């Protein structure tokens, strides 16, 4: 019987996807504050956002990054809820 070249769907689903994303997260220091930064690929960018760095829109399908405080001052849930989407170049100069 011929072998299929199609990838089979992973039964772990979102779990494996979350592990993949976690590998891209990093921590950065900005002005004495620790931030968690996670890139968003063009395929993942499915909603428009306003960049806090320049005030312009990040369009659907545009690679960017998401940043939130990593220090837990207000608690992890509050820090994650306050995350913001940035243009990559705006984050670099912030």
C-alpha positions in Angstrom: 0.0 0.0 0.0 1.4 3.5 -0.9 2.5 5.7 1.9 0.6 8.9 2.5 2.7 12.1 2.6 0.1 14.0 4.5 0.8 15.1 8.0 -1.5 13.5 10.6 -3.3 15.8 13.0 -1.6 15.7 16.4 -4.1 14.5 19.0 -2.6 16.9 21.6 -4.0 19.9 19.6 -3.6 23.2 21.3 -1.2 21.8 23.8 1.6 21.3 21.3 0.9 24.7 19.7 1.2 26.4 23.1 4.5 24.6 23.7 5.7 25.9 20.3 4.7 29.5 21.2 6.3 29.3 24.6 9.6 28.7 22.9 9.5 32.1 21.3 8.6 34.0 24.4 11.5 36.0 25.9 12.0 38.4 28.8 13.4 41.9 28.4 14.2 44.7 30.7 12.9 48.2 29.6 13.5 51.2 31.9 13.8 49.0 34.9 10.7 47.0 34.2 10.8 43.3 33.2 8.6 42.5 30.2 7.5 39.2 28.5 7.7 39.6 24.8 6.2 37.2 22.3 6.4 37.5 18.5 3.2 37.2 16.4 3.6 35.9 12.9 1.7 37.2 9.9 -0.5 34.1 9.9 -1.3 34.6 13.6 -2.1 38.3 13.2 -5.9 38.0 12.6 -7.1 41.2 14.2 -6.0 44.9 13.9 -4.5 46.5 16.9 -3.2 50.0 17.7 0.5 50.2 18.5 1.1 52.1 21.8 4.5 53.2 20.4 3.3 55.2 17.4 -0.4 55.2 17.7 -0.9 53.7 14.3 -2.8 50.6 13.4 -1.1 47.2 13.1 -3.1 45.6 10.2 -4.3 42.0 9.9 -1.5 39.8 8.5 1.4 42.1 9.7 4.0 40.5 11.9 4.4 42.3 15.3 4.9 41.4 18.9 3.0 41.4 22.1 4.5 42.6 25.4 3.3 42.5 29.0 4.8 43.1 32.4 6.6 40.0 33.7 7.1 41.3 37.3 3.7 40.3 38.6 3.2 43.6 40.5 -0.6 43.5 39.9 -0.6 39.7 39.6 -0.1 37.5 36.6 -3.7 37.7 35.4 -3.7 41.5 35.5 -0.4 41.8 33.7 -1.5 39.4 31.0 -4.8 41.4 30.6 -2.8 44.6 30.1 -0.7 43.2 27.3 -0.2 45.4 24.2 0.6 44.7 20.6 3.6 46.7 19.2 5.2 47.1 15.8 8.5 45.4 16.0 10.5 48.6 15.2 8.4 50.7 17.8 9.3 48.2 20.5 13.0 48.4 19.7 13.1 52.2 20.2 10.7 52.3 23.2 
